[in-house]
């Protein structure tokens, strides 16, 4: 009797096993859906266009390998991207994120480089619906200041970025020179500051990024022995919609400022530079964050206004520790961008690619698409990506390496490029000599 029962169980298993396999296969989703409310147009389009290109490249690379290995389903699943245009509007970005979750049924949210004012509403939506969200939030200080005011601290958001001035905690992988904007900008001052009168003009748009930058940089410059004109009255810290800077520039010129530092979106910067040029304001050294990063922005200023303008650099193709999917590197990604767009490097390419890489890594380690398990896996992420190392701290933040670059003319069709001129890190290579003083025509 026992032998007959045993044989019967074997036969039953042989008959029903294919049914179970077919059921498991039918229960598995056809794809992993990832949403991105990106700034494809508007003030932050330079950020959005590059990061979306990078995300698409990463998705193409993983899908060529059959997709993401998900243990729960015993097979690989391709990624489907759903990109929507936030038009550089933070409130619209949040509304679109909710729509992506509710209507498009995305499994996860993902972004590359965006200015700090763009992710918060998306993070709020991610928390509301418990959907993991991997992004790049830019400067750490304004991002953390916003995060600290939110109940739950955006539990489902994982952000990449860099400090403006706050050093990493001792013992962390980033507790070394080369990871803050401040020390990279100061490298130019250390080289050439003594060849100026040390009078500095500073400006910033009145948003979280600009406000955080203005306070930190004006204080640091004073500590270094520089005279920051009008800092006590916050001269140069003005609303985003400001279009007339002539009264501010006049004070800079009257005080013979030879150094200009700033942080604002591209159009804002262009207006200041044009009005300054018309008024004969010609500082010897200029460093500008955020809006001076993108070719589309600097070329829109016209003439030789970009010449010699310096900025922090992230995502440079010279990065020696760069590991993408299937052998891709930051250099190969940059080459792909130039070939397909006819434009020089966009520095958010790698940030979009990296976010997809980190999400893939978390899904494969979790072995499931379950949001809680993937979110827990993101907390344990530690991998080399196309943009160097990804490892989140207790604040869900991962640091990225920086260098310093300056815009200059080339003989290439696009005319303007911004090579690295100073690097604290041996894995980011210098590609040009510093320009000082700026050679005005």
Secondary structure as UniProt FT lines:
FT   HELIX           2..27
FT   STRAND          31..38
FT   TURN            43..44
FT   HELIX           45..63
FT   TURN            64..66
FT   STRAND          68..70
FT   HELIX           71..73
FT   STRAND          75..85
FT   TURN            87..88
FT   HELIX           90..102
FT   STRAND          108..113
FT   HELIX           116..129
FT   STRAND          133..139
FT   HELIX           140..148
FT   TURN            151..152
FT   TURN            155..156
FT   STRAND          157..163
FT   TURN            170..171
FT   TURN            173..174
FT   TURN            177..178
FT   HELIX           181..192
FT   HELIX           193..195
FT   STRAND          199..205
FT   HELIX           208..223
FT   TURN            224..225
FT   STRAND          227..228
FT   TURN            229..230
FT   HELIX           231..233
FT   TURN            234..236
FT   STRAND          237..238
FT   TURN            240..241
FT   HELIX           246..254
FT   TURN            255..256
FT   STRAND          259..264
FT   HELIX           266..278
FT   TURN            279..280
FT   STRAND          285..290
FT   TURN            291..292
FT   HELIX           295..300
FT   TURN            303..308
FT   STRAND          309..313
FT   TURN            317..318
FT   HELIX           325..327
FT   HELIX           330..341
FT   TURN            347..348
FT   HELIX           349..366
FT   HELIX           371..379
FT   STRAND          382..385
FT   TURN            386..387
FT   STRAND          388..391
FT   TURN            394..395
FT   STRAND          397..399
FT   STRAND          403..409
FT   TURN            413..414
FT   STRAND          416..422
FT   TURN            426..427
//
